[in-house]
Amino acid sequence: MTEVDALVIGGGPSGLATAHALRHTGREPVVLEAGPEAVGSWPSYYDSLTLFSPARFSGLPGMVFPGDPEHYPHRDEVVDYLRRYAKHLAVDIRTGHRAESVHHDGPGFRVRLTNGAEVRTRVLVAATGSFGRPHRPDLKSFTGKLLHASEYREPTPFAGQRVVVVGAGNSAVQIGVELAAHAQVTLATRKPIRFVPQRPLGRDAHFWATATGIDSAPVGHLLRTPPHQPVLDHGRYRAALTAGAPDQRRLFTALDGTRVIWPDGSREHVDTIILATGYRPDLSYITALGALDGEGRPHQRRGLSTTHPGLGFVGLEWQRSLALATLRGVGRDARYVVSRLLARTS
């Protein structure tokens, strides 16, 4: 069994930011990444994904995002950036190492990997994000093609189809508008889509959020019900919906085979439903600790476990600030969790 100074599970942006914070305290963390490289889930996102924050606000601690500070990086740019960040981080990143289970072990934890190896540590940070656990509402009565947005890559396989995209967030709108050039698409939402300007008064919205302090205010953990996220828009998305490409309707009330039943009672054949319904924390490996509730969410406050003093979380949605688990916000959460976690275990 190997014993390490501090262990981070997950080598995506959250894990890398946490490793950076640990290094700055003098610790020598080990990062376990299940995939072949420390880039998180970014290579699996859809091909046209573009960040809604410009490069200026999209870097992790200690390394600026390259290129024009005002440009909006594409998926592949983010992947390349994370590769370079991991390479220059100078920490022990072990790829192809998937955590299977975590158990309490004296003053710390014993982590068993799927390859049979075990690692012991007193400080454990779960930073596996949510992409591995897409939220899929129960739509078993639909017999057409059903997929989550995490499985969507590009629009050509849907050419000529009748497609319904469920969701009102940035990803739902981006996918819906892209698909509308190839298929007949409806965005089905519980609430109207709320647009906000991407660049009010000529500056990106993230500039104003940073300048006013709203972006970093530690209020996210106080929200009992996460707010309905607005869609950041240069004008393209609102114009597309106004033109009916895609159109927007209230969420269907029922499904019958390949037919959806809309609130007005009309029925319509649909080939594919795409669920842009978000994700849940991907933390099944700590189930045995008793650190999760019945829905698989951690018992935590501001990223610190309320059941185990040496356990922390980075990358949870609404963990502390309104910046969520984003490239621009995760560094702050990592520093906060690491400083408090080490104080609790010293």
Contacts in CASP RR format, 6 or more apart in sequence:
PFRMAT RR
TARGET T0000
AUTHOR 0000-0000-0000
METHOD contacts of the structure
MODEL  1
MTEVDALVIGGGPSGLATAHALRHTGREPVVLEAGPEAVGSWPSYYDSLT
LFSPARFSGLPGMVFPGDPEHYPHRDEVVDYLRRYAKHLAVDIRTGHRAE
SVHHDGPGFRVRLTNGAEVRTRVLVAATGSFGRPHRPDLKSFTGKLLHAS
EYREPTPFAGQRVVVVGAGNSAVQIGVELAAHAQVTLATRKPIRFVPQRP
LGRDAHFWATATGIDSAPVGHLLRTPPHQPVLDHGRYRAALTAGAPDQRR
LFTALDGTRVIWPDGSREHVDTIILATGYRPDLSYITALGALDGEGRPHQ
RRGLSTTHPGLGFVGLEWQRSLALATLRGVGRDARYVVSRLLARTS
1 110 0 8 1.000
1 118 0 8 1.000
1 119 0 8 1.000
1 120 0 8 1.000
2 117 0 8 1.000
2 118 0 8 1.000
2 119 0 8 1.000
2 120 0 8 1.000
3 119 0 8 1.000
3 120 0 8 1.000
3 121 0 8 1.000
4 28 0 8 1.000
4 29 0 8 1.000
4 30 0 8 1.000
4 119 0 8 1.000
4 120 0 8 1.000
4 121 0 8 1.000
5 27 0 8 1.000
5 28 0 8 1.000
5 29 0 8 1.000
5 30 0 8 1.000
5 121 0 8 1.000
5 123 0 8 1.000
6 22 0 8 1.000
6 27 0 8 1.000
6 28 0 8 1.000
6 29 0 8 1.000
6 30 0 8 1.000
6 121 0 8 1.000
6 122 0 8 1.000
6 123 0 8 1.000
6 124 0 8 1.000
6 125 0 8 1.000
7 29 0 8 1.000
7 30 0 8 1.000
7 32 0 8 1.000
7 109 0 8 1.000
7 111 0 8 1.000
7 119 0 8 1.000
7 121 0 8 1.000
7 123 0 8 1.000
7 124 0 8 1.000
7 125 0 8 1.000
8 15 0 8 1.000
8 18 0 8 1.000
8 19 0 8 1.000
8 22 0 8 1.000
8 29 0 8 1.000
8 30 0 8 1.000
8 31 0 8 1.000
8 32 0 8 1.000
8 125 0 8 1.000
8 127 0 8 1.000
9 32 0 8 1.000
9 99 0 8 1.000
9 111 0 8 1.000
9 124 0 8 1.000
9 125 0 8 1.000
9 126 0 8 1.000
9 127 0 8 1.000
9 128 0 8 1.000
9 285 0 8 1.000
10 31 0 8 1.000
10 32 0 8 1.000
10 33 0 8 1.000
10 34 0 8 1.000
10 40 0 8 1.000
10 126 0 8 1.000
10 127 0 8 1.000
10 128 0 8 1.000
10 129 0 8 1.000
11 31 0 8 1.000
11 32 0 8 1.000
11 33 0 8 1.000
11 38 0 8 1.000
11 39 0 8 1.000
11 40 0 8 1.000
11 86 0 8 1.000
11 93 0 8 1.000
11 127 0 8 1.000
12 33 0 8 1.000
12 38 0 8 1.000
12 39 0 8 1.000
12 40 0 8 1.000
12 41 0 8 1.000
12 42 0 8 1.000
12 82 0 8 1.000
12 127 0 8 1.000
12 129 0 8 1.000
13 40 0 8 1.000
13 60 0 8 1.000
13 82 0 8 1.000
13 325 0 8 1.000
13 327 0 8 1.000
13 330 0 8 1.000
14 127 0 8 1.000
14 128 0 8 1.000
14 129 0 8 1.000
14 314 0 8 1.000
14 315 0 8 1.000
14 325 0 8 1.000
14 330 0 8 1.000
14 333 0 8 1.000
14 334 0 8 1.000
15 31 0 8 1.000
15 125 0 8 1.000
15 127 0 8 1.000
15 314 0 8 1.000
15 334 0 8 1.000
16 31 0 8 1.000
16 38 0 8 1.000
16 60 0 8 1.000
16 82 0 8 1.000
16 85 0 8 1.000
16 86 0 8 1.000
16 89 0 8 1.000
17 60 0 8 1.000
17 61 0 8 1.000
17 314 0 8 1.000
17 330 0 8 1.000
17 331 0 8 1.000
17 333 0 8 1.000
17 334 0 8 1.000
18 29 0 8 1.000
18 125 0 8 1.000
18 127 0 8 1.000
18 314 0 8 1.000
18 334 0 8 1.000
18 337 0 8 1.000
18 338 0 8 1.000
19 29 0 8 1.000
19 31 0 8 1.000
19 89 0 8 1.000
19 91 0 8 1.000
19 93 0 8 1.000
20 60 0 8 1.000
20 61 0 8 1.000
20 62 0 8 1.000
20 89 0 8 1.000
20 331 0 8 1.000
20 334 0 8 1.000
21 61 0 8 1.000
21 331 0 8 1.000
21 334 0 8 1.000
21 335 0 8 1.000
21 337 0 8 1.000
21 338 0 8 1.000
21 339 0 8 1.000
22 28 0 8 1.000
22 29 0 8 1.000
22 91 0 8 1.000
22 123 0 8 1.000
22 125 0 8 1.000
22 338 0 8 1.000
23 29 0 8 1.000
23 89 0 8 1.000
23 90 0 8 1.000
23 91 0 8 1.000
25 338 0 8 1.000
25 339 0 8 1.000
25 342 0 8 1.000
27 123 0 8 1.000
27 342 0 8 1.000
28 91 0 8 1.000
28 92 0 8 1.000
29 91 0 8 1.000
29 92 0 8 1.000
30 91 0 8 1.000
30 92 0 8 1.000
30 93 0 8 1.000
30 94 0 8 1.000
30 119 0 8 1.000
30 121 0 8 1.000
31 38 0 8 1.000
31 91 0 8 1.000
31 92 0 8 1.000
31 93 0 8 1.000
31 94 0 8 1.000
32 94 0 8 1.000
32 97 0 8 1.000
32 98 0 8 1.000
32 99 0 8 1.000
32 111 0 8 1.000
32 113 0 8 1.000
32 119 0 8 1.000
33 40 0 8 1.000
33 93 0 8 1.000
33 94 0 8 1.000
33 95 0 8 1.000
33 96 0 8 1.000
33 97 0 8 1.000
34 96 0 8 1.000
34 97 0 8 1.000
34 98 0 8 1.000
34 99 0 8 1.000
35 95 0 8 1.000
35 96 0 8 1.000
35 98 0 8 1.000
36 95 0 8 1.000
36 96 0 8 1.000
37 83 0 8 1.000
37 86 0 8 1.000
37 95 0 8 1.000
38 82 0 8 1.000
38 83 0 8 1.000
38 86 0 8 1.000
38 93 0 8 1.000
38 95 0 8 1.000
39 79 0 8 1.000
39 82 0 8 1.000
39 83 0 8 1.000
39 86 0 8 1.000
40 82 0 8 1.000
40 131 0 8 1.000
41 131 0 8 1.000
41 132 0 8 1.000
42 75 0 8 1.000
42 78 0 8 1.000
42 79 0 8 1.000
42 82 0 8 1.000
43 75 0 8 1.000
43 79 0 8 1.000
44 131 0 8 1.000
44 150 0 8 1.000
45 75 0 8 1.000
45 150 0 8 1.000
46 75 0 8 1.000
46 149 0 8 1.000
46 152 0 8 1.000
46 153 0 8 1.000
46 154 0 8 1.000
46 175 0 8 1.000
47 75 0 8 1.000
47 153 0 8 1.000
47 154 0 8 1.000
48 74 0 8 1.000
48 75 0 8 1.000
48 154 0 8 1.000
48 174 0 8 1.000
48 178 0 8 1.000
49 74 0 8 1.000
49 75 0 8 1.000
49 171 0 8 1.000
49 174 0 8 1.000
50 72 0 8 1.000
50 73 0 8 1.000
50 74 0 8 1.000
50 75 0 8 1.000
50 174 0 8 1.000
51 58 0 8 1.000
51 72 0 8 1.000
51 73 0 8 1.000
51 74 0 8 1.000
51 78 0 8 1.000
51 327 0 8 1.000
52 72 0 8 1.000
52 170 0 8 1.000
52 198 0 8 1.000
52 232 0 8 1.000
53 72 0 8 1.000
53 204 0 8 1.000
53 206 0 8 1.000
53 326 0 8 1.000
53 327 0 8 1.000
53 328 0 8 1.000
54 69 0 8 1.000
54 70 0 8 1.000
54 71 0 8 1.000
54 72 0 8 1.000
54 204 0 8 1.000
54 206 0 8 1.000
55 64 0 8 1.000
55 65 0 8 1.000
55 66 0 8 1.000
55 67 0 8 1.000
55 68 0 8 1.000
55 69 0 8 1.000
55 70 0 8 1.000
55 71 0 8 1.000
55 72 0 8 1.000
55 73 0 8 1.000
56 65 0 8 1.000
56 69 0 8 1.000
56 70 0 8 1.000
56 204 0 8 1.000
56 206 0 8 1.000
56 207 0 8 1.000
57 204 0 8 1.000
57 206 0 8 1.000
57 207 0 8 1.000
57 210 0 8 1.000
57 328 0 8 1.000
58 65 0 8 1.000
58 73 0 8 1.000
58 78 0 8 1.000
58 327 0 8 1.000
58 328 0 8 1.000
59 65 0 8 1.000
59 81 0 8 1.000
59 327 0 8 1.000
59 328 0 8 1.000
60 85 0 8 1.000
60 327 0 8 1.000
60 330 0 8 1.000
60 331 0 8 1.000
61 331 0 8 1.000
61 334 0 8 1.000
61 335 0 8 1.000
63 81 0 8 1.000
63 84 0 8 1.000
63 85 0 8 1.000
63 88 0 8 1.000
65 73 0 8 1.000
65 81 0 8 1.000
65 327 0 8 1.000
66 81 0 8 1.000
70 204 0 8 1.000
73 81 0 8 1.000
78 327 0 8 1.000
86 93 0 8 1.000
97 113 0 8 1.000
97 115 0 8 1.000
97 117 0 8 1.000
98 113 0 8 1.000
98 114 0 8 1.000
98 115 0 8 1.000
99 111 0 8 1.000
99 112 0 8 1.000
99 113 0 8 1.000
99 114 0 8 1.000
99 285 0 8 1.000
100 112 0 8 1.000
100 113 0 8 1.000
100 114 0 8 1.000
100 116 0 8 1.000
100 285 0 8 1.000
101 111 0 8 1.000
101 112 0 8 1.000
101 285 0 8 1.000
101 286 0 8 1.000
101 287 0 8 1.000
101 288 0 8 1.000
102 109 0 8 1.000
102 110 0 8 1.000
102 111 0 8 1.000
102 112 0 8 1.000
102 124 0 8 1.000
102 285 0 8 1.000
102 286 0 8 1.000
102 288 0 8 1.000
102 289 0 8 1.000
103 109 0 8 1.000
103 110 0 8 1.000
103 112 0 8 1.000
103 288 0 8 1.000
103 289 0 8 1.000
104 110 0 8 1.000
104 289 0 8 1.000
104 308 0 8 1.000
105 120 0 8 1.000
107 122 0 8 1.000
107 345 0 8 1.000
108 120 0 8 1.000
108 121 0 8 1.000
108 122 0 8 1.000
108 124 0 8 1.000
108 310 0 8 1.000
109 120 0 8 1.000
109 121 0 8 1.000
109 122 0 8 1.000
109 124 0 8 1.000
109 289 0 8 1.000
109 308 0 8 1.000
109 310 0 8 1.000
109 311 0 8 1.000
110 118 0 8 1.000
110 119 0 8 1.000
110 120 0 8 1.000
111 118 0 8 1.000
111 119 0 8 1.000
111 120 0 8 1.000
111 121 0 8 1.000
111 124 0 8 1.000
111 285 0 8 1.000
112 118 0 8 1.000
113 119 0 8 1.000
122 310 0 8 1.000
122 345 0 8 1.000
123 310 0 8 1.000
123 341 0 8 1.000
123 342 0 8 1.000
123 345 0 8 1.000
124 310 0 8 1.000
124 311 0 8 1.000
124 312 0 8 1.000
125 311 0 8 1.000
125 312 0 8 1.000
125 313 0 8 1.000
125 314 0 8 1.000
125 337 0 8 1.000
125 338 0 8 1.000
125 341 0 8 1.000
126 283 0 8 1.000
126 285 0 8 1.000
126 286 0 8 1.000
126 298 0 8 1.000
126 311 0 8 1.000
126 312 0 8 1.000
126 313 0 8 1.000
126 314 0 8 1.000
127 313 0 8 1.000
127 314 0 8 1.000
127 315 0 8 1.000
128 281 0 8 1.000
128 282 0 8 1.000
128 283 0 8 1.000
128 285 0 8 1.000
129 279 0 8 1.000
129 281 0 8 1.000
129 282 0 8 1.000
129 315 0 8 1.000
129 316 0 8 1.000
129 325 0 8 1.000
130 278 0 8 1.000
130 279 0 8 1.000
130 280 0 8 1.000
130 281 0 8 1.000
130 282 0 8 1.000
130 317 0 8 1.000
130 325 0 8 1.000
131 150 0 8 1.000
131 279 0 8 1.000
131 282 0 8 1.000
132 150 0 8 1.000
132 279 0 8 1.000
132 282 0 8 1.000
133 279 0 8 1.000
133 280 0 8 1.000
133 281 0 8 1.000
133 282 0 8 1.000
133 284 0 8 1.000
134 148 0 8 1.000
134 149 0 8 1.000
134 150 0 8 1.000
134 275 0 8 1.000
134 277 0 8 1.000
134 278 0 8 1.000
134 279 0 8 1.000
135 148 0 8 1.000
135 275 0 8 1.000
135 277 0 8 1.000
135 278 0 8 1.000
135 279 0 8 1.000
135 280 0 8 1.000
136 148 0 8 1.000
136 275 0 8 1.000
136 277 0 8 1.000
137 166 0 8 1.000
137 275 0 8 1.000
137 277 0 8 1.000
139 146 0 8 1.000
139 255 0 8 1.000
139 273 0 8 1.000
139 275 0 8 1.000
141 254 0 8 1.000
141 255 0 8 1.000
141 256 0 8 1.000
141 257 0 8 1.000
142 255 0 8 1.000
142 257 0 8 1.000
142 258 0 8 1.000
142 260 0 8 1.000
142 270 0 8 1.000
142 273 0 8 1.000
143 257 0 8 1.000
143 258 0 8 1.000
144 257 0 8 1.000
144 258 0 8 1.000
144 270 0 8 1.000
144 271 0 8 1.000
144 272 0 8 1.000
144 273 0 8 1.000
145 271 0 8 1.000
145 272 0 8 1.000
145 273 0 8 1.000
146 272 0 8 1.000
146 273 0 8 1.000
146 275 0 8 1.000
147 272 0 8 1.000
147 273 0 8 1.000
147 274 0 8 1.000
147 275 0 8 1.000
148 274 0 8 1.000
148 275 0 8 1.000
148 276 0 8 1.000
148 277 0 8 1.000
149 171 0 8 1.000
149 172 0 8 1.000
149 175 0 8 1.000
149 274 0 8 1.000
149 275 0 8 1.000
149 276 0 8 1.000
149 277 0 8 1.000
149 278 0 8 1.000
150 279 0 8 1.000
152 175 0 8 1.000
152 274 0 8 1.000
155 178 0 8 1.000
155 179 0 8 1.000
155 181 0 8 1.000
155 182 0 8 1.000
155 183 0 8 1.000
156 182 0 8 1.000
158 179 0 8 1.000
158 182 0 8 1.000
158 183 0 8 1.000
158 271 0 8 1.000
158 272 0 8 1.000
159 182 0 8 1.000
159 183 0 8 1.000
160 182 0 8 1.000
160 183 0 8 1.000
160 184 0 8 1.000
161 183 0 8 1.000
161 184 0 8 1.000
161 271 0 8 1.000
161 272 0 8 1.000
162 183 0 8 1.000
162 184 0 8 1.000
162 268 0 8 1.000
162 269 0 8 1.000
162 270 0 8 1.000
162 271 0 8 1.000
162 272 0 8 1.000
163 176 0 8 1.000
163 179 0 8 1.000
163 183 0 8 1.000
163 184 0 8 1.000
163 185 0 8 1.000
163 186 0 8 1.000
163 270 0 8 1.000
163 271 0 8 1.000
163 272 0 8 1.000
163 273 0 8 1.000
163 274 0 8 1.000
164 185 0 8 1.000
164 186 0 8 1.000
164 187 0 8 1.000
164 188 0 8 1.000
164 252 0 8 1.000
164 260 0 8 1.000
164 270 0 8 1.000
164 272 0 8 1.000
164 273 0 8 1.000
164 274 0 8 1.000
165 172 0 8 1.000
165 175 0 8 1.000
165 176 0 8 1.000
165 179 0 8 1.000
165 185 0 8 1.000
165 186 0 8 1.000
165 187 0 8 1.000
165 188 0 8 1.000
165 246 0 8 1.000
165 273 0 8 1.000
165 274 0 8 1.000
165 276 0 8 1.000
166 172 0 8 1.000
166 188 0 8 1.000
166 189 0 8 1.000
166 251 0 8 1.000
166 273 0 8 1.000
166 274 0 8 1.000
166 275 0 8 1.000
166 276 0 8 1.000
166 277 0 8 1.000
167 187 0 8 1.000
167 188 0 8 1.000
167 189 0 8 1.000
167 190 0 8 1.000
167 275 0 8 1.000
167 276 0 8 1.000
167 277 0 8 1.000
168 187 0 8 1.000
168 189 0 8 1.000
168 190 0 8 1.000
168 191 0 8 1.000
168 192 0 8 1.000
168 193 0 8 1.000
168 194 0 8 1.000
168 228 0 8 1.000
168 231 0 8 1.000
169 193 0 8 1.000
169 229 0 8 1.000
169 231 0 8 1.000
169 276 0 8 1.000
170 229 0 8 1.000
170 231 0 8 1.000
170 232 0 8 1.000
171 276 0 8 1.000
171 278 0 8 1.000
172 187 0 8 1.000
172 189 0 8 1.000
172 276 0 8 1.000
173 187 0 8 1.000
173 193 0 8 1.000
173 231 0 8 1.000
173 237 0 8 1.000
173 241 0 8 1.000
174 237 0 8 1.000
175 274 0 8 1.000
175 276 0 8 1.000
176 185 0 8 1.000
176 187 0 8 1.000
176 246 0 8 1.000
177 236 0 8 1.000
177 237 0 8 1.000
177 240 0 8 1.000
177 241 0 8 1.000
177 245 0 8 1.000
177 246 0 8 1.000
179 185 0 8 1.000
179 246 0 8 1.000
179 274 0 8 1.000
180 240 0 8 1.000
180 244 0 8 1.000
180 245 0 8 1.000
180 246 0 8 1.000
181 245 0 8 1.000
185 245 0 8 1.000
185 246 0 8 1.000
185 247 0 8 1.000
186 246 0 8 1.000
186 247 0 8 1.000
186 248 0 8 1.000
186 249 0 8 1.000
187 193 0 8 1.000
187 241 0 8 1.000
187 246 0 8 1.000
187 247 0 8 1.000
187 248 0 8 1.000
187 249 0 8 1.000
188 248 0 8 1.000
188 249 0 8 1.000
188 250 0 8 1.000
188 251 0 8 1.000
188 252 0 8 1.000
188 260 0 8 1.000
189 248 0 8 1.000
189 249 0 8 1.000
189 250 0 8 1.000
189 251 0 8 1.000
190 250 0 8 1.000
190 251 0 8 1.000
191 228 0 8 1.000
192 248 0 8 1.000
193 231 0 8 1.000
193 241 0 8 1.000
193 248 0 8 1.000
194 228 0 8 1.000
194 230 0 8 1.000
194 231 0 8 1.000
195 230 0 8 1.000
195 231 0 8 1.000
195 233 0 8 1.000
195 235 0 8 1.000
195 237 0 8 1.000
195 238 0 8 1.000
196 205 0 8 1.000
196 230 0 8 1.000
196 231 0 8 1.000
196 232 0 8 1.000
196 233 0 8 1.000
197 205 0 8 1.000
197 232 0 8 1.000
197 233 0 8 1.000
197 234 0 8 1.000
197 235 0 8 1.000
198 204 0 8 1.000
198 205 0 8 1.000
198 232 0 8 1.000
198 233 0 8 1.000
198 234 0 8 1.000
198 235 0 8 1.000
199 205 0 8 1.000
199 234 0 8 1.000
200 208 0 8 1.000
201 208 0 8 1.000
205 232 0 8 1.000
206 215 0 8 1.000
206 328 0 8 1.000
209 215 0 8 1.000
209 322 0 8 1.000
209 323 0 8 1.000
210 216 0 8 1.000
214 322 0 8 1.000
215 321 0 8 1.000
215 322 0 8 1.000
215 323 0 8 1.000
215 328 0 8 1.000
215 329 0 8 1.000
216 321 0 8 1.000
216 323 0 8 1.000
216 329 0 8 1.000
216 332 0 8 1.000
217 321 0 8 1.000
217 322 0 8 1.000
218 302 0 8 1.000
218 320 0 8 1.000
218 321 0 8 1.000
219 321 0 8 1.000
219 322 0 8 1.000
220 318 0 8 1.000
220 319 0 8 1.000
220 320 0 8 1.000
220 321 0 8 1.000
220 322 0 8 1.000
221 301 0 8 1.000
221 302 0 8 1.000
221 303 0 8 1.000
221 318 0 8 1.000
221 319 0 8 1.000
221 320 0 8 1.000
223 318 0 8 1.000
226 317 0 8 1.000
226 318 0 8 1.000
231 237 0 8 1.000
240 246 0 8 1.000
241 247 0 8 1.000
241 248 0 8 1.000
249 262 0 8 1.000
249 263 0 8 1.000
250 262 0 8 1.000
250 263 0 8 1.000
251 263 0 8 1.000
252 260 0 8 1.000
252 261 0 8 1.000
252 262 0 8 1.000
252 263 0 8 1.000
253 261 0 8 1.000
253 262 0 8 1.000
253 263 0 8 1.000
253 265 0 8 1.000
254 260 0 8 1.000
254 261 0 8 1.000
255 261 0 8 1.000
256 267 0 8 1.000
258 269 0 8 1.000
258 270 0 8 1.000
258 271 0 8 1.000
259 267 0 8 1.000
259 268 0 8 1.000
259 269 0 8 1.000
259 270 0 8 1.000
260 267 0 8 1.000
260 268 0 8 1.000
260 270 0 8 1.000
260 273 0 8 1.000
261 267 0 8 1.000
262 268 0 8 1.000
279 317 0 8 1.000
280 295 0 8 1.000
280 296 0 8 1.000
280 297 0 8 1.000
281 296 0 8 1.000
281 297 0 8 1.000
281 298 0 8 1.000
281 313 0 8 1.000
281 316 0 8 1.000
281 317 0 8 1.000
283 292 0 8 1.000
283 296 0 8 1.000
283 298 0 8 1.000
283 313 0 8 1.000
284 296 0 8 1.000
286 292 0 8 1.000
286 298 0 8 1.000
286 311 0 8 1.000
287 296 0 8 1.000
289 307 0 8 1.000
289 308 0 8 1.000
289 311 0 8 1.000
290 307 0 8 1.000
291 298 0 8 1.000
291 299 0 8 1.000
291 305 0 8 1.000
291 307 0 8 1.000
291 308 0 8 1.000
291 311 0 8 1.000
292 298 0 8 1.000
292 299 0 8 1.000
293 299 0 8 1.000
298 305 0 8 1.000
298 313 0 8 1.000
298 316 0 8 1.000
299 305 0 8 1.000
299 306 0 8 1.000
299 307 0 8 1.000
300 306 0 8 1.000
300 312 0 8 1.000
300 313 0 8 1.000
300 316 0 8 1.000
300 319 0 8 1.000
302 319 0 8 1.000
302 320 0 8 1.000
302 336 0 8 1.000
302 337 0 8 1.000
302 340 0 8 1.000
303 312 0 8 1.000
303 313 0 8 1.000
303 314 0 8 1.000
303 316 0 8 1.000
303 319 0 8 1.000
303 320 0 8 1.000
303 333 0 8 1.000
303 336 0 8 1.000
303 337 0 8 1.000
304 311 0 8 1.000
304 312 0 8 1.000
304 313 0 8 1.000
304 337 0 8 1.000
304 340 0 8 1.000
304 341 0 8 1.000
304 344 0 8 1.000
305 311 0 8 1.000
305 312 0 8 1.000
305 313 0 8 1.000
309 344 0 8 1.000
309 345 0 8 1.000
310 341 0 8 1.000
310 344 0 8 1.000
310 345 0 8 1.000
311 341 0 8 1.000
312 337 0 8 1.000
312 341 0 8 1.000
313 319 0 8 1.000
313 337 0 8 1.000
314 325 0 8 1.000
314 330 0 8 1.000
314 333 0 8 1.000
314 334 0 8 1.000
314 337 0 8 1.000
315 325 0 8 1.000
315 330 0 8 1.000
315 333 0 8 1.000
316 325 0 8 1.000
317 324 0 8 1.000
317 325 0 8 1.000
318 324 0 8 1.000
319 325 0 8 1.000
319 333 0 8 1.000
320 332 0 8 1.000
320 333 0 8 1.000
320 336 0 8 1.000
321 329 0 8 1.000
321 332 0 8 1.000
321 333 0 8 1.000
323 329 0 8 1.000
323 330 0 8 1.000
323 332 0 8 1.000
325 333 0 8 1.000
END
